[in-house]
Amino acid sequence: MNRNLTLCCALAAALMVGGCAGMTDTQRRVGTGAAVGGAVVGVALGDWGWAAAGAAAGAATGYLYDKSKKNEQNAYQQGVKDGQAKSR
């Protein structure tokens, strides 16, 4: 059972990574979080129910990480604008 679960998670992760070309950063981060969360919990516990819970937690973490990166980028851009305005 664990071998099948591991193989299935690895295949799902490979397919997900291969289909990321046309995705936004948010979609890519959420998808990666879901794949990693599901795979880690699925392999560790060997239960599909917990693997789904791990995927949900991973997706939420990927979404929060994406929001953090966007806030960081916006703060950087604002700092650049403020610096340019002060140097004039």
C-alpha positions in Angstrom: 0.0 0.0 0.0 2.8 2.5 0.9 4.6 1.7 -2.3 1.5 2.4 -4.4 0.8 5.6 -2.5 4.4 6.8 -2.9 4.4 6.0 -6.6 1.0 7.8 -7.1 2.2 10.9 -5.2 5.4 11.0 -7.2 3.5 10.7 -10.5 1.1 13.4 -9.5 3.9 15.7 -8.6 5.7 15.1 -11.9 2.6 15.8 -13.8 1.9 19.0 -11.9 5.4 20.3 -12.4 5.2 19.6 -16.1 2.0 21.5 -16.5 3.2 24.7 -14.8 4.3 26.6 -18.0 1.2 28.7 -18.4 0.4 29.2 -14.7 0.7 32.4 -12.7 3.0 32.6 -9.8 0.1 32.2 -7.4 -1.2 29.1 -9.1 2.3 27.6 -9.2 2.9 28.2 -5.5 -0.5 26.9 -4.4 -0.1 23.8 -6.6 3.4 23.1 -5.4 2.3 23.5 -1.8 -0.6 21.1 -2.4 1.6 18.5 -4.1 4.3 18.6 -1.4 1.9 18.7 1.5 -0.1 15.7 0.1 3.0 13.7 -0.8 4.7 14.3 2.6 1.7 13.4 4.7 0.7 10.6 2.4 4.1 9.0 2.5 4.5 9.6 6.2 1.1 8.2 7.3 0.1 6.1 4.3 -3.6 7.2 4.4 -5.4 9.0 1.6 -7.6 11.0 4.0 -4.6 12.5 5.7 -2.9 13.0 2.4 -5.8 15.1 1.3 -5.6 17.1 4.5 -1.8 17.6 3.9 -2.6 18.8 0.4 -5.1 21.3 1.7 -2.6 22.5 4.3 0.1 22.7 1.7 -2.1 24.7 -0.7 -3.0 27.2 2.1 0.7 27.6 2.9 1.6 28.1 -0.8 -1.1 30.8 -1.0 0.1 32.6 2.1 3.7 32.4 0.9 2.6 33.9 -2.4 0.8 36.8 -0.6 3.9 37.4 1.4 6.2 37.5 -1.7 3.8 40.0 -3.4 3.7 42.2 -0.3 7.5 42.1 -0.2 7.7 43.1 -3.9 5.2 45.9 -3.4 7.2 47.3 -0.4 10.4 47.2 -2.5 8.7 49.0 -5.4 7.4 51.7 -3.0 10.8 52.1 -1.5 12.4 52.6 -4.9 9.7 55.3 -5.7 10.3 57.0 -2.4 14.1 57.0 -2.9 13.7 58.4 -6.4 11.4 61.2 -5.2 13.8 62.2 -2.4 16.8 62.3 -4.7 15.2 64.9 -6.9 
